[in-house]
Amino acid sequence: MIEIEKIKSKLVLKYYSDFQPSQWIESNLQSEKSFFIQKIFKVNRNILLKKVEGVFDEPEFHFVIGELIDDYYKIDKAVFGLTNNFFLHKKIDLGVKHFFVKSKISLLSQIDKYFNKDVFIGGKNEDKLPIEEFENLIKIFPNTHEISLYRQAKVTSVLKNYFDNIPDKEEGYKLYLNKKVPVYQSKLRKTFKDAEILKYETILEKLKNMLSNEVDYSEPQWQEEILQIILLLFPKYIAVFKEVRFNDVYNNKIRRLDYGLIDFMGNLDLVEIKIPFDKSIVSVSPYRENHIPNRDLSGTIMQIEKYIYYLNKTGRKGEKQLTEKYKKELPKNLEIKITNPNGMIIMGRDINLTKQQLSDFEIIKRKYKNIIDIFTYDDLLRRLEIMVVQLKKI
């Protein structure tokens, strides 16, 4: 059995034999040679602190594997065959698990492979591995069973392509990994939390102010402001093009989009933005017990559907023309693609709709969902408010 203990300024490995007489260790200590305990700790008589005789049990041997220097225990490199110096903070509740992980492997020796400098674990040293992350490494380190499953999965994944009746060990390996409790949680979102909250709160305040002062904006000014918000709310879009012109091959005329959106793959989408003016997005009075889209919404949907139809007919020639026209505004070598463009409509308010109107409006939105996303300004407000609330929970 082995234990790790802090004795004054020394870090001590305590060992006594569970299953066999200690004669083997006595004979090794009589020589100058080093020998292994549990295949991890390489010790010799020079680092033996003391031998504690047992009354009935086997004797216990104490080996010094580290010395306290300032706030860190400096690990004896020779014990673990390390190239670099390792320093473990004195406040870490050190135990066997910090040196002896699954499959009888030294975690320190695994870390040592990737450095060419002193390694500090825990404490306030600027260049350190936090103790929490060191503990996570211990938890996620693969055990013997996991390694065996991985090997089986690799072999059978090749064999089953050429032979029948090969068991699917790859699926078994995946099931095993899925059952493991995740112990490493990314802090990436938390890192940017404050900046993201500030961003979305600023957008929210801006949009609320715009909706309170609609009459102060011309339609082009309003559209320009909303486009900036769209780019922040939908980061897949990297560029906006104004007055996108393309050929209508059926009517032999030039069509013009107010705005086109380009995503990071170069795909073209359409957007229509209307000043709300507190208009109801659906009919106030029901038609055969249904609230139908108002005239502005119906007309905008029809317009976008026609534009999508005409754009698809321009084919490769249309893509090349648009790419050439806007290449200075695009990342290098990115080409515009016209592949069943999606549409986006931002118009109207829904805050004063009845429960039935809201229900019918949702049916309308879902009807066109495959080609057009329809947002009211209240949709945008709700999205921003929820994003801020969720970020504050992180």
Secondary structure per residue as TSV (DSSP state, phi and psi in degrees):
chain	resnum	aa	ss	phi	psi
A	1	M	-	360.0	143.3
A	2	I	E	-124.0	148.3
A	3	E	E	-140.9	154.9
A	4	I	E	-114.4	131.7
A	5	E	E	-143.5	144.1
A	6	K	E	-91.5	117.5
A	7	I	E	-120.1	103.6
A	8	K	T	56.5	-118.7
A	9	S	T	-96.8	12.2
A	10	K	E	-116.3	146.9
A	11	L	E	-102.1	120.7
A	12	V	E	-118.6	135.0
A	13	L	E	-95.1	119.9
A	14	K	E	-105.6	127.7
A	15	Y	E	-134.1	135.3
A	16	Y	-	-142.8	152.3
A	17	S	-	-82.3	131.9
A	18	D	S	-89.7	-38.4
A	19	F	S	-115.7	-12.0
A	20	Q	S	-143.7	155.8
A	21	P	-	-57.9	153.7
A	22	S	T	-83.3	13.2
A	23	Q	H	-59.2	-36.7
A	24	W	H	-62.4	-37.6
A	25	I	H	-76.7	-32.7
A	26	E	H	-62.6	-44.5
A	27	S	H	-67.0	-36.1
A	28	N	H	-67.6	-35.4
A	29	L	H	-69.8	-24.5
A	30	Q	H	-72.5	-20.6
A	31	S	S	-95.6	172.5
A	32	E	S	-86.1	-6.8
A	33	K	-	-79.2	151.8
A	34	S	-	-86.9	154.6
A	35	F	E	-146.1	162.6
A	36	F	E	-99.7	142.3
A	37	I	E	-112.0	124.7
A	38	Q	T	56.1	27.6
A	39	K	T	62.3	10.1
A	40	I	T	-119.1	-50.0
A	41	F	E	-93.0	116.0
A	42	K	E	-95.8	110.0
A	43	V	E	-121.7	169.4
A	44	N	-	-157.2	177.1
A	45	R	G	-69.3	-18.8
A	46	N	G	-69.1	-25.1
A	47	I	G	-106.4	10.9
A	48	L	E	-72.0	120.1
A	49	L	E	-80.9	-48.2
A	50	K	E	-166.9	165.5
A	51	K	E	-119.3	123.9
A	52	V	E	-105.2	116.2
A	53	E	-	-76.5	137.6
A	54	G	-	-95.8	146.9
A	55	V	S	-70.6	-46.6
A	56	F	S	-115.6	-30.7
A	57	D	S	-90.4	178.5
A	58	E	-	-68.9	155.2
A	59	P	-	-67.7	158.0
A	60	E	E	-109.4	134.3
A	61	F	E	-110.6	132.3
A	62	H	E	-112.2	121.9
A	63	F	E	-117.0	138.2
A	64	V	E	-85.3	118.1
A	65	I	E	-113.3	-0.8
A	66	G	E	-165.8	155.5
A	67	E	E	-126.1	140.2
A	68	L	E	-77.0	121.8
A	69	I	E	-126.0	113.1
A	70	D	T	56.4	-117.1
A	71	D	T	-100.6	8.0
A	72	Y	E	-130.0	145.0
A	73	Y	E	-87.1	119.1
A	74	K	E	-85.2	120.4
A	75	I	E	-78.7	138.4
A	76	D	-	-68.0	111.0
A	77	K	H	-58.8	-36.2
A	78	A	H	-65.3	-30.2
A	79	V	H	-62.8	-36.6
A	80	F	H	-111.3	2.9
A	81	G	T	65.8	40.6
A	82	L	-	-89.5	149.5
A	83	T	S	-88.4	-38.2
A	84	N	S	-101.4	160.4
A	85	N	-	-80.1	134.0
A	86	F	E	-112.9	134.0
A	87	F	E	-123.4	120.3
A	88	L	E	-109.2	128.3
A	89	H	E	-62.6	144.3
A	90	K	T	-65.3	-21.8
A	91	K	T	-84.2	-7.3
A	92	I	S	-71.0	130.2
A	93	D	-	-78.5	80.8
A	94	L	-	-69.8	138.8
A	95	G	-	-144.7	-177.2
A	96	V	G	-58.4	-36.2
A	97	K	G	-59.8	-24.3
A	98	H	G	-76.5	-12.0
A	99	F	T	-122.5	-21.3
A	100	F	-	-131.7	92.1
A	101	V	B	-96.5	-176.6
A	102	K	G	-55.0	154.8
A	103	S	G	66.6	18.9
A	104	K	G	54.1	54.6
A	105	I	B	-125.1	141.0
A	106	S	-	-82.6	119.5
A	107	L	H	-66.4	-35.6
A	108	L	H	-60.3	-41.2
A	109	S	H	-67.5	-30.2
A	110	Q	H	-68.6	-42.8
A	111	I	H	-66.6	-37.8
A	112	D	H	-57.3	-28.0
A	113	K	T	-64.0	-23.6
A	114	Y	T	-106.4	13.4
A	115	F	-	-131.2	160.5
A	116	N	S	-139.5	47.5
A	117	K	S	-165.2	172.4
A	118	D	-	-63.5	142.3
A	119	V	E	-116.2	121.9
A	120	F	E	-107.4	133.9
A	121	I	E	-120.8	120.3
A	122	G	S	80.7	176.4
A	123	G	S	79.1	-164.5
A	124	K	S	-107.0	8.3
A	125	N	-	-57.9	136.1
A	126	E	S	-62.2	-40.3
A	127	D	S	-105.0	85.6
A	128	K	E	-141.8	163.5
A	129	L	E	-99.1	116.6
A	130	P	-	-57.4	144.4
A	131	I	H	-60.7	-33.1
A	132	E	H	-60.4	-40.9
A	133	E	H	-72.8	-33.9
A	134	F	H	-63.6	-41.2
A	135	E	H	-64.0	-38.3
A	136	N	H	-63.2	-39.8
A	137	L	H	-59.5	-39.5
A	138	I	H	-62.3	-43.5
A	139	K	H	-68.8	-37.8
A	140	I	H	-88.9	-5.1
A	141	F	S	-61.8	129.2
A	142	P	-	-67.4	138.3
A	143	N	-	-88.5	179.0
A	144	T	H	-61.5	-40.1
A	145	H	H	-63.7	-42.2
A	146	E	H	-64.8	-41.1
A	147	I	H	-63.5	-40.8
A	148	S	H	-63.5	-43.9
A	149	L	H	-61.5	-39.2
A	150	Y	H	-64.0	-44.4
A	151	R	H	-62.1	-44.5
A	152	Q	H	-60.9	-41.6
A	153	A	H	-62.5	-41.5
A	154	K	H	-64.4	-43.5
A	155	V	H	-67.9	-49.8
A	156	T	H	-69.2	-27.2
A	157	S	H	-63.7	-28.5
A	158	V	H	-84.1	-46.0
A	159	L	H	-63.1	-37.7
A	160	K	T	-68.6	-11.7
A	161	N	T	-77.7	-14.8
A	162	Y	T	-123.8	-17.7
A	163	F	S	-130.7	150.3
A	164	D	S	-84.9	160.8
A	165	N	S	61.8	28.7
A	166	I	-	-86.8	124.7
A	167	P	-	-62.6	146.3
A	168	D	-	-86.4	79.5
A	169	K	H	-73.0	-21.7
A	170	E	H	-63.6	-41.8
A	171	E	H	-66.4	-37.8
A	172	G	H	-63.0	-39.0
A	173	Y	H	-65.2	-41.2
A	174	K	H	-64.2	-42.0
A	175	L	H	-62.4	-38.7
A	176	Y	H	-63.6	-45.4
A	177	L	H	-64.6	-37.1
A	178	N	H	-66.4	-28.3
A	179	K	H	-79.7	-20.2
A	180	K	S	-66.4	136.3
A	181	V	-	-74.3	123.7
A	182	P	-	-63.8	129.4
A	183	V	-	-110.5	-12.3
A	184	Y	-	-107.1	118.5
A	185	Q	-	-112.2	124.0
A	186	S	-	-67.5	140.6
A	187	K	-	-105.6	16.9
A	188	L	H	-61.6	-47.1
A	189	R	H	-63.4	-38.1
A	190	K	H	-64.6	-33.3
A	191	T	H	-60.9	-38.9
A	192	F	T	-102.2	8.9
A	193	K	H	-53.7	-54.9
A	194	D	H	-62.2	-40.5
A	195	A	H	-65.9	-39.6
A	196	E	H	-68.0	-41.0
A	197	I	H	-61.2	-45.3
A	198	L	H	-60.2	-41.9
A	199	K	H	-61.6	-51.4
A	200	Y	H	-72.6	-32.3
A	201	E	H	-67.2	-36.3
A	202	T	H	-66.1	-44.4
A	203	I	H	-62.8	-42.9
A	204	L	H	-60.1	-46.2
A	205	E	H	-64.9	-39.1
A	206	K	H	-62.2	-46.5
A	207	L	H	-66.9	-40.9
A	208	K	H	-61.1	-42.0
A	209	N	H	-64.8	-40.2
A	210	M	H	-62.5	-44.5
A	211	L	H	-68.5	-21.8
A	212	S	H	-85.5	-12.5
A	213	N	-	-137.0	48.2
A	214	E	G	-58.4	-37.4
A	215	V	G	-67.2	-14.0
A	216	D	G	-80.6	-6.5
A	217	Y	-	-114.3	138.3
A	218	S	-	-78.9	165.3
A	219	E	H	-60.8	-44.6
A	220	P	H	-61.6	-39.7
A	221	Q	H	-63.7	-44.2
A	222	W	H	-60.1	-45.8
A	223	Q	H	-62.6	-41.2
A	224	E	H	-61.4	-42.0
A	225	E	H	-65.4	-44.5
A	226	I	H	-67.0	-34.6
A	227	L	H	-61.2	-38.5
A	228	Q	H	-62.8	-39.5
A	229	I	H	-66.8	-40.0
A	230	I	H	-59.3	-45.1
A	231	L	H	-62.9	-31.2
A	232	L	H	-81.2	-33.6
A	233	L	H	-81.4	-28.1
A	234	F	-	-123.7	78.2
A	235	P	T	-66.0	-6.2
A	236	K	T	-68.3	-20.7
A	237	Y	E	-87.2	129.8
A	238	I	E	-108.8	-12.3
A	239	A	E	-155.4	152.4
A	240	V	E	-124.9	131.3
A	241	F	E	-112.1	134.6
A	242	K	E	-97.6	140.7
A	243	E	E	50.6	63.5
A	244	V	E	-77.0	118.3
A	245	R	E	-102.2	140.5
A	246	F	E	-152.3	162.0
A	247	N	E	-83.8	134.1
A	248	D	E	-95.4	99.1
A	249	V	T	-69.3	-19.2
A	250	Y	T	-81.4	-39.5
A	251	N	T	-106.2	3.9
A	252	N	T	53.2	53.1
A	253	K	E	-148.6	166.4
A	254	I	E	-92.2	129.0
A	255	R	E	-101.7	157.0
A	256	R	E	-135.8	122.5
A	257	L	E	-87.0	140.2
A	258	D	E	-62.9	-47.6
A	259	Y	E	-146.1	141.4
A	260	G	E	-121.6	140.4
A	261	L	E	-107.4	138.8
A	262	I	E	-117.3	126.2
A	263	D	E	-89.8	179.9
A	264	F	T	-68.2	-11.9
A	265	M	T	-98.0	-1.3
A	266	G	-	93.0	2.6
A	267	N	B	-72.5	137.2
A	268	L	E	-92.7	129.3
A	269	D	E	-124.7	163.5
A	270	L	E	-112.3	148.9
A	271	V	E	-140.4	136.0
A	272	E	E	-121.3	127.7
A	273	I	E	-123.8	125.5
A	274	K	-	-122.0	141.2
A	275	I	-	-67.1	131.6
A	276	P	-	-68.2	-43.9
A	277	F	T	50.4	31.4
A	278	D	T	56.2	25.8
A	279	K	-	-76.7	142.8
A	280	S	B	-71.3	137.0
A	281	I	S	-79.6	-20.4
A	282	V	B	-128.1	167.7
A	283	S	-	-62.5	143.4
A	284	V	S	-72.7	-45.2
A	285	S	S	-93.6	136.2
A	286	P	-	-72.4	148.2
A	287	Y	B	-111.2	112.1
A	288	R	T	52.4	46.6
A	289	E	T	68.6	19.5
A	290	N	B	-128.9	138.8
A	291	H	-	-91.2	116.8
A	292	I	-	-100.0	163.6
A	293	P	B	-58.8	141.4
A	294	N	-	-71.7	174.4
A	295	R	H	-63.6	-41.6
A	296	D	H	-61.5	-43.5
A	297	L	H	-67.1	-45.6
A	298	S	H	-59.3	-44.2
A	299	G	H	-65.2	-39.4
A	300	T	H	-68.1	-40.5
A	301	I	H	-61.0	-45.3
A	302	M	H	-62.6	-42.0
A	303	Q	H	-61.6	-45.9
A	304	I	H	-65.1	-41.9
A	305	E	H	-60.3	-40.5
A	306	K	H	-67.3	-41.3
A	307	Y	H	-62.9	-41.1
A	308	I	H	-61.8	-42.0
A	309	Y	H	-61.9	-48.3
A	310	Y	H	-65.5	-40.9
A	311	L	H	-62.3	-42.5
A	312	N	H	-60.2	-31.1
A	313	K	H	-77.3	-14.3
A	314	T	H	-73.8	-22.9
A	315	G	H	60.6	-152.5
A	316	R	H	-62.8	-33.7
A	317	K	H	-62.9	-43.0
A	318	G	H	-64.7	-39.0
A	319	E	H	-61.8	-44.8
A	320	K	H	-64.5	-40.2
A	321	Q	H	-63.8	-44.8
A	322	L	H	-67.8	-39.5
A	323	T	H	-62.3	-43.9
A	324	E	H	-64.4	-41.6
A	325	K	H	-66.3	-38.5
A	326	Y	H	-110.2	15.0
A	327	K	G	-61.4	-28.5
A	328	K	G	-70.0	-21.2
A	329	E	G	-97.8	-1.1
A	330	L	S	-108.2	155.9
A	331	P	-	-59.4	153.4
A	332	K	T	-57.9	133.0
A	333	N	T	71.2	5.3
A	334	L	-	-84.5	127.0
A	335	E	-	-107.3	142.6
A	336	I	-	-75.2	136.0
A	337	K	B	-120.3	134.1
A	338	I	-	-108.4	91.6
A	339	T	S	-126.2	87.3
A	340	N	S	46.0	67.3
A	341	P	-	-54.5	148.7
A	342	N	-	-95.2	154.3
A	343	G	E	-112.7	155.1
A	344	M	E	-134.5	129.1
A	345	I	E	-118.5	127.5
A	346	I	E	-122.9	112.3
A	347	M	-	-163.8	157.6
A	348	G	-	70.3	174.9
A	349	R	B	-124.0	155.3
A	350	D	-	-127.9	4.8
A	351	I	T	-63.5	-27.9
A	352	N	T	-104.3	10.5
A	353	L	-	-74.2	148.1
A	354	T	-	-74.7	169.5
A	355	K	H	-59.1	-40.5
A	356	Q	H	-69.3	-39.3
A	357	Q	H	-63.1	-43.1
A	358	L	H	-62.3	-40.1
A	359	S	H	-64.0	-44.3
A	360	D	H	-68.1	-36.7
A	361	F	H	-64.9	-37.9
A	362	E	H	-63.9	-37.9
A	363	I	H	-63.1	-41.6
A	364	I	H	-60.9	-46.6
A	365	K	H	-61.7	-42.5
A	366	R	H	-72.2	-27.2
A	367	K	H	-61.1	-39.3
A	368	Y	T	-99.9	5.9
A	369	K	T	-56.2	-32.8
A	370	N	T	-69.1	-18.5
A	371	I	T	-127.2	-25.4
A	372	I	E	-137.8	130.5
A	373	D	E	-96.2	124.6
A	374	I	E	-109.1	119.9
A	375	F	E	-120.5	133.5
A	376	T	-	-88.2	168.7
A	377	Y	H	-68.9	-26.9
A	378	D	H	-71.0	-30.8
A	379	D	H	-58.8	-45.1
A	380	L	H	-64.8	-41.6
A	381	L	H	-61.1	-45.3
A	382	R	H	-63.5	-41.7
A	383	R	H	-59.6	-46.1
A	384	L	H	-64.5	-43.6
A	385	E	H	-63.4	-42.3
A	386	I	H	-67.0	-40.0
A	387	M	H	-61.6	-41.6
A	388	V	H	-64.6	-45.2
A	389	V	H	-60.1	-45.2
A	390	Q	H	-66.8	-39.0
A	391	L	H	-63.9	-36.8
A	392	K	H	-69.5	-15.0
A	393	K	H	-82.0	-17.0
A	394	I	-	-66.6	360.0
